[in-house]
Amino acid sequence: MPEVTIALDSHDEELAVFGSRDQYLRQVRDALGVKVVARHGEVKVEGETDRVEQARLVFEELRAQFRRNRPMTSGDVVELIESVIHASDPSHPEQFEIREGHRTVRPRTDGQARYIKSLKDHELVFCIGPAGTGKTYLAVANAVAALRKGKIKKIVLVRPAVEAGEHLGFLPGDLEAKINPYLRPLLDALHDLMDYDQIRRYMGNDLIEIAPLAYMRGRTLNDAVIILDEGQNATVSQMKMFLTRMGTNARIVVTGDVTQVDLPPETISGLADAVERLRSVEGIGIVTLGKSDIVRHPLVQAIVNAYEVTDSAGGNAVSGRKPSSASPASG
């Protein structure tokens, strides 16, 4: 019967791989149907060839997380096992997912799968959709994974500060404190993917930067992922300025909802305009997410539906002042 032996370097590493009272060993054994024996600083796994290999990958990843000083939980081990099974099972169709350390961010809808694929395939991606579809979260997760793997050197998070007219001086604190309210959704996504101390360290080392859209003028960003959230609130000239910040080995993601524009009346949304102008340009991905892609609380979809009914009935619809170019392109 096929078997593999994994040698561990220390007692602490054993604890990290075995889990409290050998909990992780039992999880691997039960999930993969293999025999697991741990003794004298090593783990021996016996079973079917493919299952033994999957168990080996799980234990090696547990070692790697220990060496990165990243604690694991039994829930993390479940996700890790599922990820290894999924990746090695040829019966599964191709899936587009984002891997960040021991975390795997998988699409929960077909639209999200198209979005993740577009993030991997294109250097410039526009994602349009209502609240709750994962536009921002998936963009940030993809950027964090690229940074951790060394594919880029920096993440730049950008948002138009429309409510303050791009004039932030009346708010207290330094620049970061002034723009924090506008970048909160981006920071929330970061906090879900990284520890608070890691975020502060990365920001302190300029690996992660947050900035209002107005502060992007005149810059060229190389080796970076630049994410513009709430892109519908950029004007046409601001969007042109932002898109031309792309330097060598840079990727840009623009997210937004063209039915929720906060610009002054008769001002054309830069996101809607850019999608219309650039829809036929090779190398640009345009993904539209819909109500079926909402993955927040079920009430979010009901709320979106209710407002759409009001808007279509001639109510006080924000979308009523959109230019014809606001129709999202298909993904």
C-alpha positions in Angstrom: 0.0 0.0 0.0 1.4 3.4 -0.9 2.8 5.5 1.9 4.7 8.7 2.6 6.6 9.9 5.7 6.9 13.5 6.6 9.7 14.4 9.1 9.1 17.3 11.5 11.9 19.5 12.8 10.7 20.3 16.4 8.2 19.6 19.0 6.5 23.0 18.3 6.2 22.0 14.6 4.6 18.7 15.7 2.0 20.5 17.7 1.2 22.8 14.8 0.8 19.9 12.4 -0.9 17.4 14.7 -3.3 20.0 16.4 -4.5 19.9 19.9 -4.8 16.3 21.0 -4.0 15.2 17.4 -7.2 16.9 16.1 -5.7 17.8 12.7 -4.5 14.2 12.2 -8.0 12.9 12.8 -9.5 15.5 10.4 -7.1 14.4 7.6 -7.7 10.7 8.4 -11.4 11.0 8.3 -11.7 13.3 5.3 -9.3 11.4 3.1 -9.8 7.9 4.3 -6.1 7.3 5.0 -4.2 5.7 7.9 -2.2 8.3 9.8 0.5 7.3 12.3 2.5 10.0 14.2 5.5 9.1 16.3 9.1 10.1 17.0 8.9 13.4 15.1 7.3 12.2 11.9 4.0 11.5 10.3 3.4 8.4 8.2 0.4 8.2 5.9 -0.8 5.1 4.2 -3.7 4.6 1.7 -4.7 5.1 -1.9 -2.0 6.8 -4.0 -4.0 10.0 -4.7 -5.3 10.3 -1.1 -1.8 9.8 0.3 -0.6 12.7 -1.9 -3.4 14.9 -0.8 -2.6 14.2 2.9 1.0 15.0 2.2 0.0 18.4 0.7 -2.1 19.2 3.7 0.6 18.4 6.2 3.2 20.3 4.2 1.0 23.3 4.1 0.4 23.1 7.9 4.2 23.1 8.3 4.5 26.1 6.0 1.9 28.1 8.0 3.7 27.3 11.2 6.9 28.6 9.8 5.1 31.8 8.8 3.9 32.2 12.3 0.3 31.9 11.2 -1.9 29.9 13.6 -4.4 27.5 12.2 -7.8 26.4 13.5 -9.8 23.3 12.8 -11.9 25.3 10.5 -8.9 26.4 8.6 -7.8 22.7 8.3 -11.2 21.8 6.8 -10.8 24.5 4.2 -7.3 23.4 3.5 -8.4 19.8 3.0 -11.3 20.8 0.7 -8.9 23.0 -1.3 -6.4 20.2 -1.8 -9.2 17.7 -2.8 -10.7 20.2 -5.2 -7.4 21.1 -6.8 -6.3 17.5 -7.4 -9.7 16.0 -8.5 -9.8 15.9 -12.4 -13.5 15.3 -12.3 -14.0 18.9 -11.3 -14.4 21.4 -14.1 -11.8 24.2 -14.1 -12.4 26.6 -11.3 -11.0 30.1 -11.0 -10.2 30.9 -7.4 -7.9 33.1 -5.4 -5.4 31.5 -3.0 -4.0 33.5 -0.2 -1.8 31.5 2.2 -4.1 28.8 3.7 -7.2 30.7 2.6 -8.9 30.0 -0.7 -11.4 32.5 -1.9 -13.8 30.7 -4.3 -16.6 32.1 -6.4 -20.1 31.6 -5.0 -21.8 32.4 -8.3 -21.1 32.0 -12.0 -20.7 35.8 -12.3 -18.0 35.8 -9.6 -16.2 32.9 -11.4 -16.2 35.1 -14.6 -14.8 38.0 -12.5 -12.0 36.0 -11.0 -11.1 34.6 -14.4 -11.0 38.1 -15.8 -8.8 39.3 -12.9 -6.3 36.5 -13.8 -6.5 37.0 -17.6 -6.5 40.8 -18.0 -4.3 43.7 -16.9 -7.3 46.1 -16.8 -10.7 44.9 -15.5 -13.9 46.8 -15.1 -16.5 45.1 -12.8 -20.0 46.6 -12.7 -22.7 45.3 -10.3 -25.0 46.1 -7.4 -24.1 46.1 -3.7 -23.2 42.7 -2.3 -21.8 41.0 -5.3 -18.2 40.8 -4.1 -16.8 43.4 -6.5 -14.5 45.0 -4.0 -13.7 41.9 -1.9 -12.6 39.8 -4.8 -10.4 42.5 -6.2 -8.7 43.1 -2.9 -8.2 39.3 -2.3 -6.6 39.0 -5.7 -4.3 41.9 -5.0 -3.2 40.6 -1.6 -2.5 37.1 -3.1 -0.4 38.7 -5.8 1.6 40.8 -3.3 2.2 37.8 -1.0 3.5 35.7 -3.9 5.9 38.5 -5.0 4.1 39.1 -8.4 3.8 42.8 -7.5 5.4 45.1 -5.0 2.5 47.3 -4.0 -1.3 47.6 -3.6 -2.9 51.0 -4.1 -6.5 51.4 -3.0 -8.3 54.4 -4.4 -11.7 55.9 -4.1 -13.4 59.1 -5.2 -14.2 61.3 -2.2 -17.3 62.7 -3.8 -19.1 63.7 -0.7 -16.3 66.0 0.3 -15.8 67.3 -3.2 -12.2 66.0 -3.1 -11.5 68.7 -0.5 -10.6 66.9 2.6 -9.1 69.6 4.7 -12.0 70.2 7.0 -11.8 66.7 8.4 -9.5 66.2 11.4 -6.3 64.2 11.4 -3.6 63.4 8.8 -4.3 62.3 5.2 -5.0 58.7 6.2 -7.5 59.8 8.9 -9.2 62.2 6.5 -9.8 59.6 3.7 -10.5 56.6 6.0 -14.3 57.0 5.8 -14.2 56.9 2.1 -11.9 53.9 1.9 -13.6 51.9 4.6 -15.0 49.2 2.3 -11.6 48.5 0.9 -10.1 48.4 4.4 -12.8 46.0 5.6 -11.9 43.6 2.8 -8.2 43.9 3.9 -9.1 43.1 7.5 -10.9 40.0 6.5 -7.8 38.7 4.6 -5.0 39.9 6.8 -4.3 40.5 10.5 -4.5 44.1 11.8 -0.8 44.1 12.6 0.1 42.9 9.2 -2.0 45.6 7.6 -0.3 48.3 9.7 3.1 46.9 8.9 2.4 46.7 5.1 1.1 50.3 5.2 4.1 51.5 7.2 6.4 49.9 4.6 4.4 51.5 1.8 3.4 48.0 0.5 -0.2 49.1 0.8 -1.3 52.6 0.1 -4.7 54.3 0.4 -5.4 57.5 -1.5 -8.3 59.6 -2.7 -8.6 59.7 -6.5 -7.6 63.4 -6.6 -4.1 62.5 -5.3 -3.3 60.1 -8.2 -2.6 62.8 -10.7 0.9 62.9 -12.1 1.9 59.5 -10.8 3.1 56.4 -12.7 2.6 53.1 -10.8 4.9 50.1 -11.6 4.7 46.6 -10.2 1.4 47.3 -8.5 -2.3 46.4 -8.4 -4.3 49.6 -8.3 -8.0 49.3 -7.3 -10.5 52.1 -7.9 -13.6 51.4 -5.9 -16.9 53.3 -6.5 -15.7 54.1 -10.0 -19.1 55.4 -11.0 -18.4 58.5 -8.9 -15.3 59.4 -11.0 -15.8 62.0 -13.7 -14.8 61.3 -17.3 -11.6 63.3 -16.9 -10.8 61.7 -13.6 -11.2 58.2 -15.0 -8.9 59.0 -17.9 -6.4 60.4 -15.5 -6.6 57.3 -13.3 -6.4 54.7 -16.1 -3.3 56.4 -17.5 -1.4 55.8 -14.2 -0.7 52.3 -15.3 3.0 51.5 -15.5 5.2 48.4 -16.1 3.8 45.2 -14.6 0.7 47.0 -13.2 -2.8 45.8 -13.0 -5.9 48.0 -12.6 -9.3 47.0 -11.3 -12.2 49.5 -11.5 -15.4 48.5 -9.6 -18.7 50.3 -9.3 -22.5 50.4 -9.7 -23.7 52.6 -12.5 -27.1 52.9 -10.9 -25.7 54.6 -7.8 -23.9 57.7 -9.1 -23.4 60.5 -6.6 -22.1 63.0 -9.0 -23.9 66.3 -9.7 -26.9 66.1 -12.1 -26.0 66.0 -15.8 -22.4 64.9 -14.9 -21.5 61.8 -16.9 -20.1 58.9 -14.9 -16.5 58.1 -15.8 -17.1 54.4 -15.3 -20.1 54.2 -17.7 -18.1 56.3 -20.2 -15.0 54.2 -20.0 -16.9 50.9 -20.4 -18.5 52.3 -23.6 -15.3 53.7 -25.0 -13.1 50.7 -24.1 -15.4 47.7 -24.6 -13.7 46.7 -27.8 -10.1 47.2 -26.7 -8.1 44.0 -26.6 -6.6 43.1 -23.2 -9.4 44.8 -21.2 -11.9 42.7 -19.2 -15.4 44.0 -18.6 -17.6 41.9 -16.2 -21.2 42.6 -15.2 -22.6 41.1 -12.1 -26.3 41.0 -11.4 -28.8 40.4 -8.6 -28.2 36.7 -8.9 -24.5 37.3 -7.8 -25.5 39.0 -4.5 -23.9 37.0 -1.7 -24.6 39.2 1.3 -27.6 38.8 3.6 -30.7 37.6 1.6 -32.4 40.9 2.4 -29.8 42.8 0.3 -31.2 41.2 -2.9 -34.8 42.1 -1.7 -33.7 45.7 -1.1 -32.1 45.9 -4.6 -35.3 44.5 -6.1 -37.5 46.9 -4.3 -35.5 50.0 -5.4 -35.5 48.7 -9.0 -39.3 48.5 -8.9 -39.5 52.1 -7.6 -37.1 53.3 -10.2 -38.9 51.6 -13.1 -42.2 53.1 -11.9 -40.8 56.6 -12.3 -39.8 57.3 -8.7 -36.8 59.3 -7.6 -34.4 57.1 -9.5 -30.7 57.9 -9.4 -30.3 56.0 -12.6 -32.7 58.4 -14.4 -29.9 60.8 -15.2 -27.5 58.3 -16.6 -26.3 58.7 -20.1 -27.2 55.9 -22.6 -23.6 54.6 -22.3 -24.4 53.5 -18.7 -25.7 50.1 -19.9 -23.2 47.6 -18.5 -21.2 45.6 -21.1 -21.6 41.9 -20.8 -18.7 40.0 -19.2 
